[in-house]
Amino acid sequence: MYFDTHAHYDSSHFDADRHELLASMPDAGVDCIIDPGCDEASSRAAIALAERYPFVYAAVGWQPEEWESWDCGSEALVRELARHPKCVAIGEIGLDYYWDKEEEVQKNQRIWFRRQLELAKESNLPVIIHSRDAAADTMEIMKEAYVQGIKGVIHCFSYSKEQAQEYVKMGYYIGVGGVATFKNAKKLKEVIETIPLEKILLETDCPYMAPEPYRGKRNSSLYLPYVVEKIAGLKGVTAKEVEEVTYRNAEQLFLGK
Protein backbone atom coordinates (compact mmCIF):
# COMPACT_ATOMS: atom_id res chain seq x y z
CA MET A 1 0.00 0.00 0.00
CA TYR A 2 1.93 3.00 -1.29
CA PHE A 3 1.13 6.70 -1.70
CA ASP A 4 3.52 8.39 -4.15
CA THR A 5 3.21 12.07 -3.24
CA HIS A 6 5.38 13.37 -6.10
CA ALA A 7 5.49 11.80 -9.57
CA HIS A 8 5.70 13.51 -12.98
CA TYR A 9 3.77 11.11 -15.21
CA ASP A 10 3.00 14.03 -17.51
CA SER A 11 6.71 14.00 -18.48
CA SER A 12 7.69 13.08 -22.05
CA HIS A 13 9.79 10.25 -20.56
CA PHE A 14 6.50 8.34 -20.22
CA ASP A 15 5.07 9.06 -23.67
CA ALA A 16 5.69 5.52 -24.94
CA ASP A 17 3.93 3.64 -22.13
CA ARG A 18 2.29 6.16 -19.80
CA HIS A 19 -1.18 4.66 -19.71
CA GLU A 20 -0.04 1.04 -19.56
CA LEU A 21 2.27 1.90 -16.67
CA LEU A 22 -0.37 3.83 -14.73
CA ALA A 23 -2.93 1.09 -15.29
CA SER A 24 -0.55 -1.38 -13.63
CA MET A 25 -0.23 0.62 -10.42
CA PRO A 26 -3.20 -0.70 -8.41
CA ASP A 27 -2.07 -4.31 -8.85
CA ALA A 28 1.38 -3.26 -7.62
CA GLY A 29 -0.10 -1.77 -4.45
CA VAL A 30 0.29 1.86 -5.49
CA ASP A 31 -3.06 3.21 -4.38
CA CYS A 32 -2.50 6.97 -4.73
CA ILE A 33 -0.27 9.21 -6.83
CA ILE A 34 0.08 12.99 -6.91
CA ASP A 35 1.31 14.54 -10.16
CA PRO A 36 2.58 18.09 -9.50
CA GLY A 37 2.69 20.79 -12.14
CA CYS A 38 5.79 22.84 -12.95
CA ASP A 39 4.21 25.37 -15.34
CA GLU A 40 0.99 25.86 -17.30
CA ALA A 41 1.38 22.87 -19.62
CA SER A 42 2.34 20.39 -16.92
CA SER A 43 -0.32 21.66 -14.51
CA ARG A 44 -2.99 21.15 -17.16
CA ALA A 45 -1.54 17.71 -17.99
CA ALA A 46 -1.62 16.75 -14.30
CA ILE A 47 -5.30 17.67 -14.10
CA ALA A 48 -5.99 15.60 -17.23
CA LEU A 49 -4.30 12.52 -15.73
CA ALA A 50 -6.23 13.00 -12.49
CA GLU A 51 -9.46 13.08 -14.45
CA ARG A 52 -8.56 9.84 -16.24
CA TYR A 53 -7.38 7.78 -13.25
CA PRO A 54 -9.31 7.64 -9.97
CA PHE A 55 -6.12 7.06 -7.94
CA VAL A 56 -4.21 10.00 -9.48
CA TYR A 57 -4.44 13.50 -8.02
CA ALA A 58 -2.98 16.75 -9.28
CA ALA A 59 -1.07 19.68 -7.85
CA VAL A 60 -0.80 22.90 -9.86
CA GLY A 61 1.78 25.67 -9.87
CA TRP A 62 4.99 27.11 -11.26
CA GLN A 63 8.35 25.57 -10.38
CA PRO A 64 11.04 28.21 -9.71
CA GLU A 65 13.06 27.22 -12.77
CA GLU A 66 10.04 28.14 -14.90
CA TRP A 67 9.59 31.62 -13.42
CA GLU A 68 10.17 33.33 -16.80
CA SER A 69 6.98 31.81 -18.20
CA TRP A 70 4.89 33.32 -15.38
CA ASP A 71 2.83 36.18 -16.83
CA CYS A 72 -0.21 38.30 -16.03
CA GLY A 73 -2.57 35.37 -16.64
CA SER A 74 -0.70 32.75 -14.63
CA GLU A 75 -2.15 33.67 -11.26
CA ALA A 76 -5.71 33.40 -12.57
CA LEU A 77 -4.88 30.05 -14.17
CA VAL A 78 -3.48 28.57 -10.95
CA ARG A 79 -6.55 29.81 -9.08
CA GLU A 80 -8.84 28.24 -11.68
CA LEU A 81 -7.06 24.87 -11.78
CA ALA A 82 -6.87 24.77 -7.99
CA ARG A 83 -10.67 24.62 -7.87
CA HIS A 84 -10.70 21.26 -9.67
CA PRO A 85 -11.98 18.51 -7.33
CA LYS A 86 -8.91 16.35 -8.04
CA CYS A 87 -6.44 19.15 -7.28
CA VAL A 88 -5.04 18.57 -3.79
CA ALA A 89 -2.11 21.02 -3.55
CA ILE A 90 -0.33 24.02 -4.97
CA GLY A 91 3.01 22.88 -6.30
CA GLU A 92 5.60 22.32 -6.99
CA ILE A 93 6.66 25.82 -6.02
CA GLY A 94 9.68 27.25 -4.24
CA LEU A 95 13.23 28.40 -4.89
CA ASP A 96 16.07 27.00 -6.97
CA TYR A 97 19.38 28.88 -6.99
CA TYR A 98 21.40 26.02 -8.48
CA TRP A 99 21.42 27.51 -11.98
CA ASP A 100 20.22 31.03 -11.26
CA LYS A 101 22.96 32.90 -9.39
CA GLU A 102 21.88 36.45 -10.29
CA GLU A 103 20.24 38.35 -7.45
CA GLU A 104 17.57 39.81 -9.73
CA VAL A 105 16.52 36.33 -10.85
CA GLN A 106 16.48 35.06 -7.28
CA LYS A 107 14.42 38.06 -6.24
CA ASN A 108 11.84 37.24 -8.92
CA GLN A 109 11.71 33.64 -7.75
CA ARG A 110 10.94 34.82 -4.22
CA ILE A 111 8.17 37.10 -5.50
CA TRP A 112 6.41 34.31 -7.42
CA PHE A 113 6.98 31.87 -4.55
CA ARG A 114 5.26 34.15 -2.06
CA ARG A 115 2.43 34.87 -4.47
CA GLN A 116 1.74 31.18 -4.96
CA LEU A 117 1.78 30.64 -1.20
CA GLU A 118 -0.92 33.31 -1.02
CA LEU A 119 -2.89 31.37 -3.62
CA ALA A 120 -2.52 28.22 -1.52
CA LYS A 121 -3.92 30.02 1.50
CA GLU A 122 -6.74 31.46 -0.58
CA SER A 123 -7.54 27.99 -1.98
CA ASN A 124 -7.13 26.28 1.41
CA LEU A 125 -4.65 23.82 -0.08
CA PRO A 126 -1.29 22.53 1.17
CA VAL A 127 1.91 23.24 -0.75
CA ILE A 128 4.62 21.09 -2.32
CA ILE A 129 7.94 22.91 -1.91
CA HIS A 130 10.91 22.62 -4.26
CA SER A 131 14.12 24.01 -2.75
CA ARG A 132 17.65 23.63 -4.08
CA ASP A 133 20.67 25.68 -2.98
CA ALA A 134 18.28 28.10 -1.29
CA ALA A 135 18.11 26.86 2.29
CA ALA A 136 18.05 30.18 4.16
CA ASP A 137 15.55 31.97 1.91
CA THR A 138 13.25 28.95 1.77
CA MET A 139 13.26 28.65 5.55
CA GLU A 140 12.50 32.36 5.95
CA ILE A 141 9.56 32.22 3.56
CA MET A 142 8.19 28.98 5.01
CA LYS A 143 8.26 30.52 8.48
CA GLU A 144 6.00 33.22 7.03
CA ALA A 145 3.76 30.50 5.56
CA TYR A 146 3.61 28.73 8.91
CA VAL A 147 2.32 31.89 10.58
CA GLN A 148 -0.40 32.01 7.92
CA GLY A 149 -1.41 28.41 8.68
CA ILE A 150 -0.23 26.99 5.34
CA LYS A 151 0.59 23.28 5.48
CA GLY A 152 2.82 21.30 3.17
CA VAL A 153 5.85 19.17 2.39
CA ILE A 154 9.46 20.01 1.61
CA HIS A 155 9.92 17.83 -1.45
CA CYS A 156 13.16 15.93 -2.16
CA PHE A 157 14.69 17.22 1.05
CA SER A 158 18.42 17.91 0.68
CA TYR A 159 19.38 20.04 3.68
CA SER A 160 20.61 19.29 7.21
CA LYS A 161 18.91 17.35 9.97
CA GLU A 162 18.73 20.58 11.99
CA GLN A 163 16.75 22.29 9.25
CA ALA A 164 14.52 19.24 8.90
CA GLN A 165 13.78 19.45 12.61
CA GLU A 166 12.85 23.13 12.23
CA TYR A 167 10.39 22.28 9.47
CA VAL A 168 8.92 19.43 11.50
CA LYS A 169 8.43 21.76 14.48
CA MET A 170 6.31 23.95 12.21
CA GLY A 171 4.26 20.95 11.16
CA TYR A 172 5.75 20.46 7.70
CA TYR A 173 6.44 17.05 6.22
CA ILE A 174 9.70 15.88 4.66
CA GLY A 175 9.59 14.19 1.26
CA VAL A 176 11.86 11.16 0.89
CA GLY A 177 12.55 9.31 -2.35
CA GLY A 178 15.19 7.28 -4.13
CA VAL A 179 18.10 9.45 -2.97
CA ALA A 180 17.76 7.77 0.44
CA THR A 181 19.14 4.58 -1.11
CA PHE A 182 22.29 6.24 -2.52
CA LYS A 183 25.55 5.41 -0.79
CA ASN A 184 26.58 9.07 -0.63
CA ALA A 185 23.26 10.32 0.83
CA LYS A 186 24.65 10.78 4.34
CA LYS A 187 22.69 13.96 5.16
CA LEU A 188 19.33 12.55 4.08
CA LYS A 189 19.92 9.35 6.03
CA GLU A 190 20.62 11.44 9.14
CA VAL A 191 17.39 13.33 8.53
CA ILE A 192 15.41 10.08 8.28
CA GLU A 193 16.96 8.80 11.50
CA THR A 194 16.26 12.07 13.31
CA ILE A 195 12.70 13.06 12.46
CA PRO A 196 9.52 11.13 13.36
CA LEU A 197 8.17 8.66 10.83
CA GLU A 198 4.88 10.55 11.22
CA LYS A 199 6.48 13.46 9.36
CA ILE A 200 7.84 11.54 6.36
CA LEU A 201 6.13 11.27 2.98
CA LEU A 202 7.09 8.83 0.24
CA GLU A 203 7.83 10.21 -3.21
CA THR A 204 9.62 9.20 -6.39
CA ASP A 205 10.03 12.45 -8.37
CA CYS A 206 9.84 10.09 -11.34
CA PRO A 207 11.06 9.87 -14.01
CA TYR A 208 14.06 11.16 -12.02
CA MET A 209 15.90 9.98 -8.91
CA ALA A 210 15.47 6.23 -9.32
CA PRO A 211 16.63 4.28 -6.23
CA GLU A 212 19.39 1.72 -6.11
CA PRO A 213 19.66 -0.68 -7.90
CA TYR A 214 18.02 1.34 -10.72
CA ARG A 215 19.94 4.59 -10.22
CA GLY A 216 20.38 6.40 -13.54
CA LYS A 217 17.39 4.70 -15.14
CA ARG A 218 13.83 5.93 -15.50
CA ASN A 219 12.08 5.96 -12.16
CA SER A 220 8.46 5.06 -11.40
CA SER A 221 6.17 4.44 -8.45
CA LEU A 222 6.86 0.72 -8.85
CA TYR A 223 10.24 1.31 -7.18
CA LEU A 224 8.80 2.71 -3.95
CA PRO A 225 9.44 -0.58 -2.06
CA TYR A 226 13.19 0.13 -2.26
CA VAL A 227 12.68 3.49 -0.56
CA VAL A 228 10.44 1.91 2.06
CA GLU A 229 13.02 -0.76 2.85
CA LYS A 230 15.73 1.85 3.30
CA ILE A 231 13.57 3.98 5.61
CA ALA A 232 12.57 0.92 7.61
CA GLY A 233 16.21 -0.06 8.12
CA LEU A 234 17.21 3.44 9.21
CA LYS A 235 14.26 3.75 11.61
CA GLY A 236 14.48 0.21 12.97
CA VAL A 237 10.87 -0.63 12.07
CA THR A 238 9.18 -2.95 9.60
CA ALA A 239 8.52 -2.05 5.98
CA LYS A 240 4.83 -2.57 6.69
CA GLU A 241 4.89 0.12 9.36
CA VAL A 242 6.62 2.55 6.99
CA GLU A 243 4.00 1.85 4.32
CA GLU A 244 1.10 2.37 6.69
CA VAL A 245 2.40 5.45 8.50
CA THR A 246 3.56 7.29 5.37
CA TYR A 247 0.28 6.46 3.63
CA ARG A 248 -1.67 7.88 6.55
CA ASN A 249 0.56 10.96 6.59
CA ALA A 250 -0.19 11.64 2.93
CA GLU A 251 -3.91 11.10 3.40
CA GLN A 252 -3.95 13.60 6.26
CA LEU A 253 -2.04 16.29 4.37
CA PHE A 254 -3.51 15.99 0.90
CA LEU A 255 -6.89 14.27 1.25
CA GLY A 256 -7.98 15.61 4.60
CA LYS A 257 -8.53 12.15 6.08
N, C-alpha and C positions, 0 to 999 in steps of 0.2 A: 504494500500500500504506500505509494509514493506521491508527493505533491511537488512538482517541479515549478518553483516560483519565478523562474526566469529562463525562458527559452525562445529563441528567435526562429520559429518555423516559417516566418515570412521571408527569411533569407533566401537568396538565389542558390545557396548551397543545397537546398532541398528541392529545387525545381524538378529534378528527375523522378523523385519518389515521395514527395511530401505527403500525399494523401494515403498512400499505402502504409507509410511509416506511422502516421498519426492513427490510422485505423487499427494498428497493431498494439497501441498503447494499453487499452484496457486489459487485454489478455496478459500483458506483461506486468500488471499491477500498478500501472501509472494512472491514477484516478483523476488527477487534476493537473493542468498546465496553465501557466500564465505567460502570454506572449506580449512583451512590452514594445511599445513603439519608440522609434528614435527620431522620427521626423513625420511629415504629413503622410508620405506614401506608406511607411511601415506602420504607422498608427491605424490608417485605414485598412491595411492588410491584416493587422491583428484583429480588428473588429470583424472582418470577413471570416477569418478562421474561427473566431468564437461563435459566430452565427452558424457555422457549418457543423461544429463538433460540440456536443453538450458538455464535455469535460474540459474544453478549452475556454479560458477567459482572457480578456485583453486589458492592457494598460496603455495609456496614450500620453504622448508628450514629445519633447524635443531634447535629445541627448546633447550635451555641451559641445561635442565636436561638430554638430550640425547647426550651430547658432547662426551662421550666416544665412541660412534659408528661412529663419524666423522673420516674418514680415507683419504688416498691419492686420492681416487676416488670421494669423496663426492663433492668437489668443481666443478668438471667437470659435475657431475650429476645435481647439482642445476642449473648450467649454461644451461645444455641441456633442463631440464624441464621448465625453465623460458622462453624458446623460444616458448612454446606451446601457440597457440592463445587464449586459455581459462585461461591461467595463468595471474593473474592481480597483483600479489605482491610477494615479498620475505618474508616468515614468516611461522610460528611465530618464531622469533629469539629474542635474548636478554640475560638477566641475571637473574639467580635465585639462591640466596644465602640461601634460607630457609632451605634446607637440606645440602647443601655443604658449610661447614664453613672453610675448609682448604684453605689457601691462594693460594696454587699451583693449586687447582681445580678452584678457582675463576679466577685466572690468565688465565687458559686455556679457560674458558668461554669467557673472554674478547677478547682473540685472535680470537676465532671462530666468535664471534659477529661482530667484526670489519671486518673480512674477508667477511662475508655475506653482510654487508653494502656495501662493495666494489663491490660485485656481483650485488647488487641492482642498484648501480650507473651505472655499466657497462651495465646492462639490461634495464636501464631507467624505473625501476619499483619502486613503493612505498614499504614501509616496514610495517609489523605488529609486534609490539614490545611487548614482554613478559618481565615483570620486577616484581620481588618479593624480598623484603628485600634487594634491591640493588639500592636504590634511588640515591645516590650520583654518583656512577659509571655509572649508566644508563644515568643520566643527562649529565655527562661529555662527554660520547661517542655520545649522540644525539646532543650535541652542535657541535661536530666535523662533524656529518652527515649533520646538518643544513648548515654549511659552504660549504659543497660539493653539496648542492642543493637537498638532498634526502628528499622526502616527506614521510608521514606515519601517523600511529595511535599508541597511547600508549594503548594497549589492557587491558581490565579489570583493569582500573586505580584504584590504592589503596593508593596513596600518598596524600599530603596536597593540599589545594586549591592554595597555593602559588606556588607549583611546577607545578600544572596544568596550572596556568597563565603563567609560564615561557615557558612551551611547546607550549601553544597557541600563545604566542608572536613570536615563531619561525615558526609558521604555522602548527604545528602538531595538529592532532585531538585526542580527548579523547573518548575511547570506554566505553560505559555504558551498563550494562546488569542487570540480575536479582538481583544482590547485592543491587542495588538502592532501592529495595522494602523491604529490611531487616530492622527491627527496630533498630538494632545496627550499621547501616551504616552511622553514623553521618558525617564522613569525606567526603564520596562520595556525600552525599546530599549537603554538603557545596560547593563541586566542581561544581555540577550541577547548583546550584543557582548562582555561581560566574562567570562561563565562558559563552560565547555566545552560543546560540543554534546552530549557524552556525559552531561550532567546536565540536559538539557531533555526534558520530556514534552509532547506535544501534547494539547490539551483544547479543548472548546468551551464547557462550562458551559451548553449549550443547555437550554432555549429562549432563554437570555439571552446577552448579549455577542456578538452577531453581528458579524463583521468587516466592514470596508469592502469592497465598496460596499453592504452590506446592513445597516449599522448602524441600530439601532432596529427592525428586523424580527425575526421569529422565527428563531432560529439552529438549525442542525442540523449533523451530522457531514459533510454534503455540502459544507460551506464550509471544511473544513480546508485545501484547497489554497491558499487565500488566506493563511492563517497560515504555511504552509510557505514560500510565496514570500517573505513578509516576513522570516522567519528566515533564509532562504538569502541574501537581499540583505544583511542586517546582518552575517552571518558570512562572506560572501564565498565561499560554496560553492554547489553545485548543489541544486536542489529535491530531486532524487533522493537525494542524500546525506542531506539533512534527513529525508526520509521513512524511509530505511533505518536511520539511527542512532537516531532517536526511537522507531521501532518496536522496535528491539532493546532500547533502554532500558526501555521499558514491559514487554516480555517478561521481562526480568531481574527487575524489581521485583515485578511482579504474578503472573507465571506461573512464575517460578523456572526460566526457560530460559537 
